[in-house]
């Protein structure tokens, strides 16, 4: 095995080990009616139970009750605005994401919707799409996050979140256009792998399911940003990408996704999670 392949394999093993962190004992399961949807700090559960009649803090679980998606979204919005007013939430987005059962890692049966910023306090699943655009000689285009981003400004990544009710394929097309001005259908995108990340972060707990996409682009391909969320793009050799990952210059989730793309490029398919399908 080449030195490059060995390094990719070692980094993937290390980061996969960091992607699944045991849940802290200070957090208890969050039940949406009778469906487990995430987990929450016990102190926050008690705070909500004292404030809302539809919230109950039990010794071993927090229970949020609602009848139907409409009532659920309204009640979650009330909780969200309470968090916002109390400065208990970070980077408010005015963007809705789907709420699912914790074990629904394909977003097949959404329960309701919630403000994006509230997913991490409650460890709700979020769903992301990630595109690795390769040139035919094996280099990859990567994007630097805008320095105005609330989370990870200036870090490198190629990732975007799936909106509420949005099919994964459509989300990938939308993100590719908004981030890099890739016209829908102009490049052939292949879904290759899925990463599941569950780990504590500054905003609470990241529980993210990332669908990894790869594509080949021609030498004439030159991405440019449409939505102001990308500072710049660079076309890098695999060794340069690996070096930046080792130095912590990519976001954690993008480090995993980019390495999965490099593993795919090198034929190291046995290192990857199951295909997205």
Secondary structure per residue as TSV (DSSP state, phi and psi in degrees):
chain	resnum	aa	ss	phi	psi
A	1	X	-	360.0	136.4
A	2	X	-	-68.3	163.1
A	3	X	H	-61.3	-37.8
A	4	X	H	-62.8	-46.2
A	5	X	H	-63.1	-41.2
A	6	X	H	-62.0	-40.5
A	7	X	H	-68.0	-42.3
A	8	X	H	-61.0	-45.4
A	9	X	H	-62.5	-42.9
A	10	X	H	-66.1	-42.8
A	11	X	H	-66.5	-41.4
A	12	X	H	-61.2	-43.9
A	13	X	H	-60.7	-43.5
A	14	X	H	-63.5	-46.2
A	15	X	H	-74.0	-35.8
A	16	X	H	-60.2	-36.4
A	17	X	H	-65.5	-30.3
A	18	X	H	-85.6	-11.0
A	19	X	H	-83.8	-15.1
A	20	X	B	-124.0	96.4
A	21	X	-	-106.8	133.1
A	22	X	-	-58.1	140.4
A	23	X	-	-70.2	135.1
A	24	X	-	-61.7	147.4
A	25	X	T	-68.4	-12.5
A	26	X	T	-80.1	-6.1
A	27	X	E	-109.4	146.2
A	28	X	E	-124.6	154.9
A	29	X	E	-57.9	142.1
A	30	X	E	-103.5	116.1
A	31	X	E	-104.6	129.3
A	32	X	E	-95.9	100.1
A	33	X	T	57.2	-114.1
A	34	X	T	-107.7	15.6
A	35	X	E	-109.3	126.8
A	36	X	E	-74.7	121.9
A	37	X	E	-117.7	-14.0
A	38	X	E	175.4	-149.3
A	39	X	E	-153.7	162.4
A	40	X	E	-145.4	149.1
A	41	X	E	-61.4	135.9
A	42	X	H	-57.7	-38.9
A	43	X	H	-63.9	-36.9
A	44	X	H	-69.3	-37.9
A	45	X	H	-61.1	-43.4
A	46	X	H	-67.5	-37.8
A	47	X	H	-60.5	-45.3
A	48	X	H	-69.6	-38.7
A	49	X	H	-64.3	-30.3
A	50	X	H	-77.1	-17.6
A	51	X	H	-102.2	-35.9
A	52	X	-	-122.6	134.2
A	53	X	T	-69.8	-19.0
A	54	X	T	-91.8	9.2
A	55	X	E	-117.7	137.3
A	56	X	E	-135.6	127.4
A	57	X	E	-102.7	106.7
A	58	X	-	-95.7	167.5
A	59	X	S	-58.4	-33.1
A	60	X	S	-117.0	6.3
A	61	X	E	-168.9	156.2
A	62	X	E	-110.1	131.8
A	63	X	E	-120.4	122.5
A	64	X	E	-108.0	123.4
A	65	X	-	-113.0	143.9
A	66	X	-	-163.9	150.9
A	67	X	S	-104.4	103.8
A	68	X	H	85.5	159.1
A	69	X	H	-61.2	-36.0
A	70	X	H	-64.1	-51.7
A	71	X	H	-63.3	-37.9
A	72	X	H	-61.4	-44.8
A	73	X	H	-65.8	-37.6
A	74	X	H	-66.6	-42.0
A	75	X	H	-69.2	-38.8
A	76	X	H	-66.0	-34.7
A	77	X	H	-64.0	-38.7
A	78	X	H	-64.1	-43.6
A	79	X	H	-62.4	-44.0
A	80	X	H	-60.7	-44.4
A	81	X	H	-70.4	-28.4
A	82	X	H	-65.0	-45.1
A	83	X	H	-59.7	-44.8
A	84	X	H	-62.1	-45.0
A	85	X	H	-66.3	-28.6
A	86	X	T	-93.3	9.4
A	87	X	T	55.8	37.6
A	88	X	-	-102.4	8.6
A	89	X	S	-133.3	148.5
A	90	X	S	-115.1	135.9
A	91	X	S	59.2	65.9
A	92	X	-	-61.4	136.9
A	93	X	-	-117.1	-19.5
A	94	X	-	54.2	45.8
A	95	X	-	-138.6	130.2
A	96	X	E	-96.0	137.6
A	97	X	E	-122.5	158.4
A	98	X	E	-74.3	145.2
A	99	X	E	-102.9	129.7
A	100	X	-	-130.6	168.1
A	101	X	-	-62.8	149.7
A	102	X	T	-57.6	-35.1
A	103	X	T	-89.1	4.7
A	104	X	-	-90.4	81.0
A	105	X	T	-88.8	8.5
A	106	X	T	-117.9	5.9
A	107	X	-	53.1	46.1
A	108	X	-	-81.7	-29.8
A	109	X	S	-135.3	72.9
A	110	X	-	-58.4	142.0
A	111	X	-	-91.5	-40.7
A	112	X	E	-171.2	-160.5
A	113	X	E	-130.9	159.9
A	114	X	E	-150.9	153.3
A	115	X	E	-54.9	133.8
A	116	X	G	-52.7	-41.3
A	117	X	G	-64.4	-17.6
A	118	X	G	-89.2	-5.6
A	119	X	T	-66.9	-38.9
A	120	X	T	-76.2	-36.8
A	121	X	T	-57.3	-30.3
A	122	X	T	-105.1	3.2
A	123	X	T	54.3	37.1
A	124	X	-	-74.4	149.9
A	125	X	-	-59.1	135.0
A	126	X	E	-120.2	154.4
A	127	X	E	-122.6	131.0
A	128	X	E	-127.6	153.8
A	129	X	E	-119.3	143.2
A	130	X	E	-136.6	127.4
A	131	X	E	-112.2	125.5
A	132	X	E	-106.1	99.8
A	133	X	E	-88.3	111.7
A	134	X	E	-98.7	142.7
A	135	X	E	-84.3	166.6
A	136	X	T	-65.4	-21.8
A	137	X	T	-92.1	8.0
A	138	X	S	96.3	1.9
A	139	X	-	-80.6	163.7
A	140	X	E	-132.4	138.2
A	141	X	E	-79.4	132.2
A	142	X	E	-129.4	155.2
A	143	X	E	-117.5	140.0
A	144	X	E	-96.2	127.8
A	145	X	E	-63.7	143.7
A	146	X	-	-56.1	145.2
A	147	X	T	-71.6	-6.5
A	148	X	T	-92.8	-4.1
A	149	X	-	-64.3	141.4
A	150	X	S	-70.1	-33.1
A	151	X	S	-119.1	128.4
A	152	X	S	63.5	41.1
A	153	X	T	-62.4	133.8
A	154	X	T	82.9	-7.8
A	155	X	-	-76.3	165.2
A	156	X	E	-100.7	140.2
A	157	X	E	-169.1	174.6
A	158	X	-	-138.9	41.8
A	159	X	E	-121.2	154.3
A	160	X	E	-153.0	152.7
A	161	X	E	-88.3	153.9
A	162	X	-	-89.8	126.0
A	163	X	-	-76.1	167.2
A	164	X	T	-58.6	127.2
A	165	X	T	73.9	10.4
A	166	X	-	-96.1	125.4
A	167	X	-	-63.0	149.6
A	168	X	H	-60.2	-43.2
A	169	X	H	-62.2	-41.6
A	170	X	H	-67.3	-38.3
A	171	X	H	-62.3	-39.8
A	172	X	H	-65.2	-42.7
A	173	X	H	-63.0	-44.6
A	174	X	H	-62.9	-48.1
A	175	X	H	-63.0	-40.6
A	176	X	H	-63.1	-36.7
A	177	X	H	-73.0	-48.2
A	178	X	H	-64.8	-40.8
A	179	X	H	-82.3	-36.7
A	180	X	H	-133.6	7.2
A	181	X	-	58.5	40.0
A	182	X	-	-88.3	113.3
A	183	X	-	-66.4	135.9
A	184	X	T	-52.7	130.6
A	185	X	T	83.9	-2.9
A	186	X	S	-79.9	-21.4
A	187	X	S	-132.3	152.3
A	188	X	-	-89.0	117.7
A	189	X	E	-104.3	131.4
A	190	X	E	-114.9	128.4
A	191	X	E	-80.2	126.4
A	192	X	E	-121.1	-29.0
A	193	X	E	-161.8	169.5
A	194	X	E	-135.5	130.2
A	195	X	E	-109.0	139.7
A	196	X	E	-118.4	122.8
A	197	X	E	-117.3	129.8
A	198	X	E	-140.2	103.0
A	199	X	E	-159.3	153.1
A	200	X	E	-70.1	143.3
A	201	X	E	-137.4	173.4
A	202	X	T	-56.9	-36.0
A	203	X	T	-84.4	-3.9
A	204	X	E	142.2	-103.9
A	205	X	E	-142.2	122.6
A	206	X	E	-83.7	124.7
A	207	X	E	-129.6	88.5
A	208	X	E	-121.4	135.0
A	209	X	E	-109.9	112.5
A	210	X	E	-107.2	127.3
A	211	X	E	-98.0	119.0
A	212	X	E	-93.1	127.2
A	213	X	E	-120.1	142.5
A	214	X	E	-124.8	153.1
A	215	X	E	-154.2	153.8
A	216	X	E	-102.3	135.4
A	217	X	E	-123.3	153.9
A	218	X	-	-79.4	166.1
A	219	X	T	-62.6	-23.7
A	220	X	T	-78.0	-8.6
A	221	X	-	-71.0	124.8
A	222	X	-	-138.7	100.7
A	223	X	-	-68.8	147.5
A	224	X	-	-143.4	147.2
A	225	X	-	-80.7	146.8
A	226	X	S	-111.4	-25.5
A	227	X	S	-113.0	8.1
A	228	X	S	78.4	7.4
A	229	X	-	-95.9	-3.2
A	230	X	E	-118.7	130.6
A	231	X	E	-77.8	-45.6
A	232	X	E	-166.6	170.0
A	233	X	E	-120.7	150.1
A	234	X	E	-138.0	145.2
A	235	X	E	-102.1	112.8
A	236	X	E	-120.2	149.2
A	237	X	-	-70.9	152.9
A	238	X	H	-53.1	-39.4
A	239	X	H	-62.6	-37.9
A	240	X	H	-68.0	-37.7
A	241	X	H	-65.0	-46.0
A	242	X	H	-59.2	-42.1
A	243	X	H	-61.6	-42.2
A	244	X	H	-67.5	-36.0
A	245	X	H	-64.0	-43.6
A	246	X	H	-61.7	-30.9
A	247	X	T	-87.5	1.1
A	248	X	T	74.5	28.5
A	249	X	-	-91.9	-9.8
A	250	X	B	-97.5	153.1
A	251	X	-	-61.4	156.7
A	252	X	H	-59.2	-48.8
A	253	X	H	-65.7	-33.9
A	254	X	H	-75.1	-31.4
A	255	X	H	-56.2	-46.6
A	256	X	H	-63.7	-44.4
A	257	X	H	-68.2	-41.4
A	258	X	H	-66.7	-42.2
A	259	X	H	-62.6	-37.3
A	260	X	H	-62.0	-39.4
A	261	X	H	-64.5	-42.6
A	262	X	H	-65.6	-38.2
A	263	X	H	-62.9	-41.9
A	264	X	H	-60.2	-43.5
A	265	X	H	-64.0	-33.5
A	266	X	T	-90.0	-0.3
A	267	X	T	80.5	17.5
A	268	X	-	-91.3	53.2
A	269	X	G	-67.5	-25.1
A	270	X	G	-70.6	-12.2
A	271	X	G	-84.8	-13.2
A	272	X	S	-93.1	157.1
A	273	X	-	-66.9	173.3
A	274	X	-	-60.5	146.8
A	275	X	-	-57.5	151.1
A	276	X	-	-67.9	-37.0
A	277	X	-	69.3	360.0
